Amino acid sequence: MNLLRIYRSVCRTARNHGSWPALYDVVMRTTNRWIYYKNLQCLIVESINTRSFDLPPGFRFLRLEEQALLDFSKDPANELRPDFVRYALAKGDECYGIFEGDQLANYGWYSRKPTLMDNEELFLHFDPQIVYMYKGFTLDRYRGLRLHAISKTRALAEFLSRGSRGMVFYIESNNFNSIKSAYRMGARDCGRIRVVRLMGRYIVRVQSGCRQYGLTLNPNPA
């Protein structure tokens, strides 16, 4: 993320949530310039919130197949790498997205197996009866339409119909806008995972609420 986007993000946090959350955001960003530290708010949603289900006029919700994903990966604006697409699909993960016509506006990935975090060193583990949502993305020009929440809710409906208990995901604790959006779609807190890397070693602390859903971080995918 470049400095302009960071500045805009902090200003948006101050405007929407107040000065103390904005200060916390700055502290977390500054800390991560020196050491790797994450304070992850874990959330679970187990039922459909109908207020986050309806698509805006002219939009449609689809599962994306491999060839479509590889085609979209050719555009850097979509933040999809071909190697990631192949790896995720081979693992059994699924991708669902929202389109306006043929334009991809939003997508998210869903897994029932341990999944690498963005640092590509730790795997998030969770109860396989629960689906894990990750790598949500919305093109800038579609932000503000709540497509992320709608996409997650519609994907949740799909997985519930297959027998899933619900959907889990995490949001970094200084991302107040995303946490607020998650609450609006019916998600609730289930604890925090804190992780720090010191001298090449990860120290992970998992709150008890996370454990009932099998949520933890481990360098081993098994």
Accessible surface in RSA format (square Angstrom, percent):
REM  Atomic radii and reference values for relative SASA: ProtOr
REM  Chains: A
REM  Algorithm: Lee & Richards
REM  Probe-radius: 1.40
REM  Slices: 20
REM RES _ NUM      All-atoms   Total-Side   Main-Chain    Non-polar    All polar
REM                ABS   REL    ABS   REL    ABS   REL    ABS   REL    ABS   REL
RES MET A   1   143.28  74.2  65.48  43.3  77.80 185.2  75.60  64.3  67.68  89.7
RES ASN A   2    90.26  62.2  77.02  74.4  13.24  31.9  43.21 104.0  47.05  45.5
RES LEU A   3   138.64  77.2 132.26  94.6   6.37  16.0 132.51  93.1   6.13  16.5
RES LEU A   4    98.01  54.6  91.31  65.3   6.70  16.8  95.15  66.8   2.86   7.7
RES ARG A   5    98.53  41.4  94.76  48.3   3.77   9.0  27.66  37.8  70.87  43.0
RES ILE A   6    46.65  26.5  46.65  34.8   0.00   0.0  46.65  33.6   0.00   0.0
RES TYR A   7   144.54  67.5 139.80  79.5   4.75  12.3 102.59  77.1  41.95  51.7
RES ARG A   8   135.83  57.0 131.51  67.0   4.33  10.3  40.73  55.7  95.11  57.6
RES SER A   9    16.40  13.9  16.31  21.8   0.09   0.2   3.26   6.9  13.14  18.4
RES VAL A  10    27.02  17.8  27.02  24.5   0.00   0.0  27.02  23.5   0.00   0.0
RES CYS A  11    45.87  34.7  40.24  44.9   5.63  13.2  20.27  51.4  25.60  27.6
RES ARG A  12    98.74  41.5  98.74  50.3   0.00   0.0  28.93  39.5  69.82  42.3
RES THR A  13     3.46   2.5   3.46   3.5   0.00   0.0   0.00   0.0   3.46   5.2
RES ALA A  14    43.08  39.6  32.47  50.1  10.61  24.1  32.75  46.1  10.33  27.4
RES ARG A  15   171.16  71.9 134.69  68.7  36.47  86.8  78.13 106.8  93.03  56.4
RES ASN A  16    73.11  50.4  44.38  42.9  28.73  69.2  12.19  29.3  60.92  58.9
RES HIS A  17    52.01  28.4  23.36  16.2  28.64  73.3  15.75  16.2  36.25  42.2
RES GLY A  18    29.00  35.8   0.00   N/A  29.00  35.8  27.00  74.1   2.00   4.5
RES SER A  19    85.95  72.6  73.70  98.4  12.25  28.2  50.21 106.9  35.74  50.1
RES TRP A  20   192.72  77.3 188.85  91.4   3.87   9.1 161.18  85.9  31.54  51.2
RES PRO A  21    30.75  22.4  28.39  25.9   2.36   8.6  30.47  25.2   0.28   1.7
RES ALA A  22     8.86   8.1   8.71  13.4   0.15   0.3   8.86  12.5   0.00   0.0
RES LEU A  23    88.38  49.2  84.67  60.6   3.72   9.3  87.79  61.7   0.59   1.6
RES TYR A  24    70.21  32.8  66.52  37.8   3.69   9.6  68.18  51.2   2.03   2.5
RES ASP A  25     0.87   0.6   0.87   0.9   0.00   0.0   0.00   0.0   0.87   0.9
RES VAL A  26    62.63  41.2  61.94  56.1   0.69   1.7  62.63  54.4   0.00   0.0
RES VAL A  27    77.04  50.7  74.35  67.3   2.69   6.5  76.85  66.8   0.18   0.5
RES MET A  28    10.72   5.6  10.45   6.9   0.27   0.6   3.36   2.9   7.36   9.8
RES ARG A  29    63.18  26.5  54.22  27.6   8.97  21.3  28.99  39.6  34.20  20.7
RES THR A  30    65.18  46.4  64.21  65.1   0.97   2.3  49.55  66.6  15.63  23.6
RES THR A  31    40.82  29.0  34.63  35.1   6.20  14.8  24.72  33.2  16.10  24.3
RES ASN A  32    49.25  34.0  24.07  23.3  25.18  60.6  17.70  42.6  31.55  30.5
RES ARG A  33   185.27  77.8 148.89  75.9  36.37  86.6  48.70  66.6 136.56  82.8
RES TRP A  34   209.37  84.0 177.51  85.9  31.86  74.8 168.28  89.7  41.08  66.7
RES ILE A  35    72.86  41.5  64.59  48.1   8.26  19.9  72.86  52.5   0.00   0.0
RES TYR A  36    33.51  15.6  25.80  14.7   7.71  20.1  26.40  19.8   7.11   8.8
RES TYR A  37    53.31  24.9  53.31  30.3   0.00   0.0  37.43  28.1  15.88  19.6
RES LYS A  38    39.42  19.2  39.31  24.1   0.11   0.3  11.76  10.6  27.66  29.5
RES ASN A  39    10.88   7.5  10.20   9.9   0.68   1.6   0.00   0.0  10.88  10.5
RES LEU A  40     0.62   0.3   0.62   0.4   0.00   0.0   0.62   0.4   0.00   0.0
RES GLN A  41     8.81   4.9   8.81   6.4   0.00   0.0   0.86   1.8   7.95   6.0
RES CYS A  42     0.55   0.4   0.55   0.6   0.00   0.0   0.31   0.8   0.24   0.3
RES LEU A  43     0.00   0.0   0.00   0.0   0.00   0.0   0.00   0.0   0.00   0.0
RES ILE A  44     0.66   0.4   0.41   0.3   0.25   0.6   0.41   0.3   0.25   0.7
RES VAL A  45     2.46   1.6   0.94   0.9   1.52   3.7   2.46   2.1   0.00   0.0
RES GLU A  46    69.91  40.1  51.75  39.2  18.16  43.2  19.52  37.7  50.39  41.1
RES SER A  47    77.68  65.6  73.54  98.1   4.14   9.5  40.36  86.0  37.32  52.3
RES ILE A  48    59.99  34.1  36.07  26.9  23.92  57.6  36.58  26.3  23.41  63.5
RES ASN A  49    25.18  17.4  17.81  17.2   7.37  17.8  13.87  33.4  11.32  10.9
RES THR A  50   103.37  73.5  95.67  97.0   7.70  18.3  68.32  91.8  35.05  53.0
RES ARG A  51   195.08  81.9 168.20  85.7  26.88  64.0  78.83 107.7 116.25  70.5
RES SER A  52     0.22   0.2   0.20   0.3   0.02   0.0   0.02   0.0   0.20   0.3
RES PHE A  53    63.18  31.6  63.15  39.1   0.02   0.1  63.15  38.3   0.02   0.1
RES ASP A  54   109.91  77.0 100.05  99.6   9.86  23.3  33.02  77.7  76.89  76.7
RES LEU A  55    38.98  21.7  17.41  12.5  21.56  54.2  17.86  12.5  21.11  56.8
RES PRO A  56    30.21  22.0  21.30  19.4   8.91  32.4  27.89  23.0   2.33  14.5
RES PRO A  57   132.02  96.2 107.46  98.0  24.56  89.3 119.18  98.4  12.84  79.8
RES GLY A  58    63.45  78.3   0.00   N/A  63.45  78.3  41.35 113.5  22.10  49.5
RES PHE A  59    28.39  14.2  11.55   7.2  16.83  43.8  11.98   7.3  16.41  47.0
RES ARG A  60    98.52  41.4  97.21  49.6   1.31   3.1  52.02  71.1  46.50  28.2
RES PHE A  61    39.58  19.8  20.81  12.9  18.77  48.8  20.81  12.6  18.77  53.7
RES LEU A  62    73.12  40.7  70.03  50.1   3.09   7.8  73.12  51.3   0.00   0.0
RES ARG A  63   114.28  48.0  93.41  47.6  20.86  49.7  22.76  31.1  91.52  55.5
RES LEU A  64     5.72   3.2   1.49   1.1   4.22  10.6   3.77   2.6   1.95   5.2
RES GLU A  65   106.80  61.3 104.48  79.0   2.32   5.5  56.26 108.8  50.55  41.3
RES GLU A  66    83.77  48.1  80.21  60.7   3.56   8.5  21.91  42.4  61.86  50.5
RES GLN A  67   115.67  64.7 112.76  82.4   2.91   6.9  59.60 126.9  56.07  42.5
RES ALA A  68    38.25  35.2  31.38  48.4   6.87  15.6  36.31  51.1   1.94   5.1
RES LEU A  69     0.00   0.0   0.00   0.0   0.00   0.0   0.00   0.0   0.00   0.0
RES LEU A  70    25.88  14.4  24.51  17.5   1.37   3.4  24.51  17.2   1.37   3.7
RES ASP A  71    66.68  46.7  57.03  56.8   9.65  22.8  23.44  55.2  43.24  43.1
RES PHE A  72    44.68  22.4  42.78  26.5   1.90   4.9  44.68  27.1   0.00   0.0
RES SER A  73    12.27  10.4   0.95   1.3  11.32  26.1   0.00   0.0  12.27  17.2
RES LYS A  74   162.25  79.2 129.69  79.6  32.56  77.5  93.49  84.2  68.76  73.2
RES ASP A  75    69.00  48.3  66.10  65.8   2.90   6.9  23.09  54.3  45.91  45.8
RES PRO A  76   119.36  87.0  99.07  90.3  20.28  73.7 109.31  90.2  10.04  62.4
RES ALA A  77    55.63  51.2  38.00  58.6  17.63  40.1  50.51  71.1   5.12  13.6
RES ASN A  78     6.43   4.4   6.43   6.2   0.00   0.0   0.00   0.0   6.43   6.2
RES GLU A  79    95.23  54.7  80.79  61.1  14.44  34.4  35.83  69.3  59.40  48.5
RES LEU A  80     9.04   5.0   0.00   0.0   9.04  22.7   0.07   0.0   8.97  24.1
RES ARG A  81   122.41  51.4 121.20  61.8   1.21   2.9  65.21  89.1  57.20  34.7
RES PRO A  82    57.89  42.2  57.89  52.8   0.00   0.0  57.89  47.8   0.00   0.0
RES ASP A  83    85.98  60.2  76.89  76.5   9.09  21.5  45.68 107.5  40.30  40.2
RES PHE A  84    30.94  15.5  27.60  17.1   3.34   8.7  30.90  18.7   0.05   0.1
RES VAL A  85     0.00   0.0   0.00   0.0   0.00   0.0   0.00   0.0   0.00   0.0
RES ARG A  86   127.09  53.4 121.75  62.1   5.34  12.7  50.04  68.4  77.05  46.7
RES TYR A  87    99.30  46.4  91.14  51.9   8.16  21.2  90.13  67.7   9.16  11.3
RES ALA A  88     0.18   0.2   0.18   0.3   0.00   0.0   0.18   0.3   0.00   0.0
RES LEU A  89    45.26  25.2  29.35  21.0  15.91  40.0  29.81  20.9  15.45  41.6
RES ALA A  90    91.39  84.0  48.79  75.3  42.59  96.9  61.55  86.7  29.84  79.0
RES LYS A  91    29.67  14.5  20.18  12.4   9.49  22.6  28.71  25.8   0.96   1.0
RES GLY A  92    51.71  63.8   0.00   N/A  51.71  63.8  30.77  84.4  20.94  46.9
RES ASP A  93     4.40   3.1   1.15   1.1   3.25   7.7   0.11   0.3   4.30   4.3
RES GLU A  94    19.41  11.1  18.90  14.3   0.52   1.2   3.34   6.5  16.07  13.1
RES CYS A  95     0.47   0.4   0.00   0.0   0.47   1.1   0.00   0.0   0.47   0.5
RES TYR A  96    12.16   5.7  12.16   6.9   0.00   0.0   9.42   7.1   2.74   3.4
RES GLY A  97     0.00   0.0   0.00   N/A   0.00   0.0   0.00   0.0   0.00   0.0
RES ILE A  98     0.00   0.0   0.00   0.0   0.00   0.0   0.00   0.0   0.00   0.0
RES PHE A  99    13.29   6.6  13.29   8.2   0.00   0.0  13.29   8.1   0.00   0.0
RES GLU A 100    75.34  43.3  70.00  53.0   5.34  12.7  16.97  32.8  58.37  47.7
RES GLY A 101    41.78  51.5   0.00   N/A  41.78  51.5  39.68 108.9   2.10   4.7
RES ASP A 102   125.30  87.8 107.55 107.0  17.75  42.0  38.46  90.5  86.84  86.6
RES GLN A 103    64.36  36.0  57.81  42.2   6.55  15.6  21.00  44.7  43.36  32.9
RES LEU A 104     2.52   1.4   2.34   1.7   0.18   0.5   2.34   1.6   0.18   0.5
RES ALA A 105     0.63   0.6   0.00   0.0   0.63   1.4   0.60   0.8   0.03   0.1
RES ASN A 106     0.81   0.6   0.50   0.5   0.31   0.7   0.26   0.6   0.55   0.5
RES TYR A 107     1.51   0.7   0.94   0.5   0.57   1.5   0.23   0.2   1.28   1.6
RES GLY A 108     0.99   1.2   0.00   N/A   0.99   1.2   0.99   2.7   0.00   0.0
RES TRP A 109     0.00   0.0   0.00   0.0   0.00   0.0   0.00   0.0   0.00   0.0
RES TYR A 110     2.35   1.1   0.28   0.2   2.07   5.4   0.11   0.1   2.24   2.8
RES SER A 111     2.46   2.1   0.00   0.0   2.46   5.7   2.46   5.2   0.00   0.0
RES ARG A 112    90.79  38.1  79.68  40.6  11.11  26.4  37.11  50.7  53.68  32.5
RES LYS A 113   111.44  54.4 110.89  68.0   0.56   1.3  67.07  60.4  44.37  47.3
RES PRO A 114    38.96  28.4  36.02  32.8   2.93  10.7  36.02  29.7   2.93  18.2
RES THR A 115     3.91   2.8   3.45   3.5   0.46   1.1   3.45   4.6   0.46   0.7
RES LEU A 116    51.99  29.0  40.60  29.0  11.39  28.6  40.60  28.5  11.39  30.6
RES MET A 117    10.63   5.5   5.64   3.7   4.99  11.9   8.08   6.9   2.55   3.4
RES ASP A 118   137.96  96.6 113.31 112.8  24.66  58.3  40.25  94.7  97.71  97.4
RES ASN A 119    35.26  24.3   8.04   7.8  27.22  65.5  19.78  47.6  15.48  15.0
RES GLU A 120   105.54  60.6  87.21  66.0  18.33  43.6  26.08  50.5  79.46  64.9
RES GLU A 121    87.72  50.4  75.14  56.8  12.58  30.0  31.71  61.3  56.01  45.7
RES LEU A 122     0.92   0.5   0.92   0.7   0.00   0.0   0.92   0.6   0.00   0.0
RES PHE A 123    25.05  12.5  25.05  15.5   0.00   0.0  25.05  15.2   0.00   0.0
RES LEU A 124     1.82   1.0   1.82   1.3   0.00   0.0   1.82   1.3   0.00   0.0
RES HIS A 125    27.91  15.3  27.91  19.4   0.00   0.0  11.71  12.1  16.20  18.8
RES PHE A 126    16.75   8.4   0.51   0.3  16.23  42.2   1.43   0.9  15.31  43.8
RES ASP A 127    32.11  22.5  27.57  27.4   4.53  10.7   9.95  23.4  22.16  22.1
RES PRO A 128    91.35  66.6  85.92  78.3   5.43  19.7  86.18  71.2   5.16  32.1
RES GLN A 129   108.34  60.6 103.49  75.6   4.85  11.5  31.96  68.0  76.37  57.9
RES ILE A 130     0.07   0.0   0.07   0.1   0.00   0.0   0.07   0.1   0.00   0.0
RES VAL A 131     0.51   0.3   0.51   0.5   0.00   0.0   0.51   0.4   0.00   0.0
RES TYR A 132     6.99   3.3   6.99   4.0   0.00   0.0   0.41   0.3   6.58   8.1
RES MET A 133    10.16   5.3   7.99   5.3   2.17   5.2   1.45   1.2   8.71  11.5
RES TYR A 134    25.17  11.8  19.38  11.0   5.80  15.1  23.72  17.8   1.46   1.8
RES LYS A 135    76.97  37.5  55.32  33.9  21.64  51.5  31.81  28.6  45.16  48.1
RES GLY A 136    36.65  45.2   0.00   N/A  36.65  45.2   1.83   5.0  34.81  78.0
RES PHE A 137    26.69  13.4  22.31  13.8   4.38  11.4  26.67  16.2   0.03   0.1
RES THR A 138    10.18   7.2   8.35   8.5   1.83   4.4   5.89   7.9   4.29   6.5
RES LEU A 139    16.67   9.3  16.46  11.8   0.22   0.5  16.67  11.7   0.00   0.0
RES ASP A 140    98.44  69.0  82.75  82.4  15.69  37.1  36.16  85.1  62.29  62.1
RES ARG A 141   165.16  69.3 126.09  64.3  39.07  93.0  71.89  98.2  93.27  56.5
RES TYR A 142    16.05   7.5  15.50   8.8   0.56   1.4   9.95   7.5   6.10   7.5
RES ARG A 143   132.64  55.7 107.21  54.7  25.43  60.5  53.06  72.5  79.58  48.2
RES GLY A 144    77.34  95.4   0.00   N/A  77.34  95.4  40.48 111.1  36.86  82.6
RES LEU A 145    77.79  43.3  66.87  47.8  10.92  27.4  71.11  49.9   6.68  18.0
RES ARG A 146    78.62  33.0  65.14  33.2  13.48  32.1  54.45  74.4  24.17  14.6
RES LEU A 147     2.62   1.5   0.04   0.0   2.58   6.5   0.04   0.0   2.58   6.9
RES HIS A 148    60.24  32.9  59.06  41.0   1.18   3.0  42.06  43.3  18.18  21.2
RES ALA A 149     1.02   0.9   0.56   0.9   0.46   1.0   0.59   0.8   0.43   1.1
RES ILE A 150    10.32   5.9  10.32   7.7   0.00   0.0  10.32   7.4   0.00   0.0
RES SER A 151     2.27   1.9   2.27   3.0   0.00   0.0   2.12   4.5   0.15   0.2
RES LYS A 152     5.63   2.7   5.63   3.5   0.00   0.0   1.12   1.0   4.51   4.8
RES THR A 153     1.10   0.8   1.10   1.1   0.00   0.0   1.10   1.5   0.00   0.0
RES ARG A 154    52.94  22.2  48.88  24.9   4.05   9.6   2.45   3.4  50.48  30.6
RES ALA A 155     0.00   0.0   0.00   0.0   0.00   0.0   0.00   0.0   0.00   0.0
RES LEU A 156     0.41   0.2   0.41   0.3   0.00   0.0   0.41   0.3   0.00   0.0
RES ALA A 157    30.90  28.4  23.29  35.9   7.61  17.3  25.15  35.4   5.75  15.2
RES GLU A 158    63.10  36.2  58.39  44.2   4.72  11.2  10.70  20.7  52.40  42.8
RES PHE A 159     5.49   2.7   5.49   3.4   0.00   0.0   5.49   3.3   0.00   0.0
RES LEU A 160    51.47  28.7  36.16  25.9  15.32  38.5  36.41  25.6  15.06  40.5
RES SER A 161    92.25  78.0  47.08  62.8  45.18 104.1  51.25 109.1  41.01  57.4
RES ARG A 162   106.18  44.6  71.25  36.3  34.92  83.2  52.02  71.1  54.16  32.8
RES GLY A 163    61.79  76.2   0.00   N/A  61.79  76.2  35.16  96.5  26.63  59.7
RES SER A 164     8.77   7.4   0.00   0.0   8.77  20.2   0.66   1.4   8.11  11.4
RES ARG A 165    97.09  40.8  82.16  41.9  14.93  35.5  42.70  58.4  54.39  33.0
RES GLY A 166     0.00   0.0   0.00   N/A   0.00   0.0   0.00   0.0   0.00   0.0
RES MET A 167     0.00   0.0   0.00   0.0   0.00   0.0   0.00   0.0   0.00   0.0
RES VAL A 168     0.20   0.1   0.20   0.2   0.00   0.0   0.20   0.2   0.00   0.0
RES PHE A 169     8.30   4.2   5.47   3.4   2.83   7.4   7.59   4.6   0.71   2.0
RES TYR A 170    47.69  22.3  30.43  17.3  17.26  44.9  19.14  14.4  28.55  35.2
RES ILE A 171    16.88   9.6  13.39  10.0   3.48   8.4  16.88  12.2   0.00   0.0
RES GLU A 172    62.24  35.7  60.23  45.6   2.01   4.8  17.52  33.9  44.71  36.5
RES SER A 173     2.82   2.4   0.52   0.7   2.31   5.3   0.52   1.1   2.31   3.2
RES ASN A 174    16.81  11.6  13.67  13.2   3.14   7.6   0.00   0.0  16.81  16.2
RES ASN A 175    64.98  44.8  58.63  56.7   6.34  15.3  14.64  35.2  50.33  48.6
RES PHE A 176    47.77  23.9  45.02  27.9   2.75   7.2  45.35  27.5   2.42   6.9
RES ASN A 177    41.68  28.7  35.48  34.3   6.19  14.9  26.28  63.2  15.40  14.9
RES SER A 178    42.69  36.1  35.74  47.7   6.95  16.0  14.17  30.2  28.52  40.0
RES ILE A 179    18.95  10.8  18.95  14.1   0.00   0.0  18.95  13.6   0.00   0.0
RES LYS A 180   102.81  50.2 100.12  61.4   2.70   6.4  55.80  50.2  47.02  50.1
RES SER A 181    22.01  18.6  22.01  29.4   0.00   0.0  13.22  28.1   8.79  12.3
RES ALA A 182     0.82   0.8   0.05   0.1   0.76   1.7   0.42   0.6   0.40   1.1
RES TYR A 183   101.87  47.6  86.95  49.5  14.92  38.8  73.44  55.2  28.42  35.0
RES ARG A 184   106.44  44.7  94.39  48.1  12.06  28.7  61.20  83.6  45.25  27.4
RES MET A 185     1.00   0.5   0.56   0.4   0.44   1.0   0.40   0.3   0.60   0.8
RES GLY A 186    41.27  50.9   0.00   N/A  41.27  50.9  21.93  60.2  19.33  43.3
RES ALA A 187     7.83   7.2   0.00   0.0   7.83  17.8   0.00   0.0   7.83  20.7
RES ARG A 188   115.00  48.3 112.51  57.4   2.49   5.9  61.29  83.8  53.72  32.6
RES ASP A 189    69.14  48.4  51.60  51.4  17.54  41.5  21.22  50.0  47.92  47.8
RES CYS A 190     8.11   6.1   0.39   0.4   7.72  18.1   8.11  20.5   0.00   0.0
RES GLY A 191    13.57  16.7   0.00   N/A  13.57  16.7  10.54  28.9   3.03   6.8
RES ARG A 192    67.38  28.3  67.27  34.3   0.10   0.2   7.75  10.6  59.63  36.1
RES ILE A 193     0.24   0.1   0.24   0.2   0.00   0.0   0.24   0.2   0.00   0.0
RES ARG A 194    84.37  35.4  83.37  42.5   1.00   2.4  26.93  36.8  57.44  34.8
RES VAL A 195     1.50   1.0   0.00   0.0   1.50   3.6   1.32   1.1   0.19   0.5
RES VAL A 196    27.39  18.0  27.30  24.7   0.09   0.2  27.30  23.7   0.09   0.2
RES ARG A 197    83.36  35.0  75.90  38.7   7.46  17.8  12.68  17.3  70.69  42.8
RES LEU A 198    80.77  45.0  77.07  55.1   3.70   9.3  78.51  55.1   2.26   6.1
RES MET A 199   199.29 103.2 149.59  99.0  49.69 118.3 124.98 106.3  74.31  98.5
RES GLY A 200    67.45  83.2   0.00   N/A  67.45  83.2  31.74  87.1  35.71  80.0
RES ARG A 201   161.86  68.0 157.91  80.5   3.96   9.4  62.71  85.7  99.16  60.1
RES TYR A 202    41.43  19.3  22.37  12.7  19.06  49.6  22.37  16.8  19.06  23.5
RES ILE A 203    47.74  27.2  43.89  32.7   3.85   9.3  46.52  33.5   1.22   3.3
RES VAL A 204    35.64  23.5  18.20  16.5  17.45  42.0  18.20  15.8  17.45  47.3
RES ARG A 205   158.10  66.4 155.38  79.2   2.72   6.5  67.50  92.2  90.61  54.9
RES VAL A 206    20.36  13.4   3.62   3.3  16.73  40.3   4.62   4.0  15.73  42.7
RES GLN A 207    76.55  42.8  69.32  50.7   7.23  17.2  30.39  64.7  46.16  35.0
RES SER A 208    93.70  79.2  79.94 106.7  13.76  31.7  46.09  98.1  47.61  66.7
RES GLY A 209    22.74  28.0   0.00   N/A  22.74  28.0  19.73  54.1   3.01   6.7
RES CYS A 210     0.00   0.0   0.00   0.0   0.00   0.0   0.00   0.0   0.00   0.0
RES ARG A 211   145.70  61.2 127.97  65.2  17.73  42.2  50.98  69.7  94.73  57.4
RES GLN A 212   122.89  68.7  92.30  67.5  30.60  72.8  39.76  84.6  83.14  63.1
RES TYR A 213     8.70   4.1   8.70   5.0   0.00   0.0   1.68   1.3   7.02   8.7
RES GLY A 214    34.68  42.8   0.00   N/A  34.68  42.8  27.67  75.9   7.01  15.7
RES LEU A 215     4.47   2.5   3.35   2.4   1.12   2.8   3.35   2.3   1.12   3.0
RES THR A 216    42.24  30.0  42.24  42.8   0.00   0.0  29.97  40.3  12.27  18.6
RES LEU A 217    10.14   5.6   0.00   0.0  10.14  25.5   0.00   0.0  10.14  27.3
RES ASN A 218    57.75  39.8  57.28  55.4   0.47   1.1   0.81   2.0  56.94  55.0
RES PRO A 219    96.41  70.3  80.40  73.3  16.01  58.2  80.62  66.6  15.79  98.2
RES ASN A 220    79.08  54.5  76.57  74.0   2.51   6.0  19.99  48.1  59.10  57.1
RES PRO A 221    69.90  50.9  63.25  57.7   6.65  24.2  63.25  52.2   6.65  41.3
RES ALA A 222   108.62  99.9  54.97  84.8  53.65 122.0  91.44 128.8  17.18  45.5
END  Absolute sums over single chains surface
CHAIN  1 A    11868.6       9618.1       2250.5       6606.5       5262.2
END  Absolute sums over all chains
TOTAL         11868.6       9618.1       2250.5       6606.5       5262.2
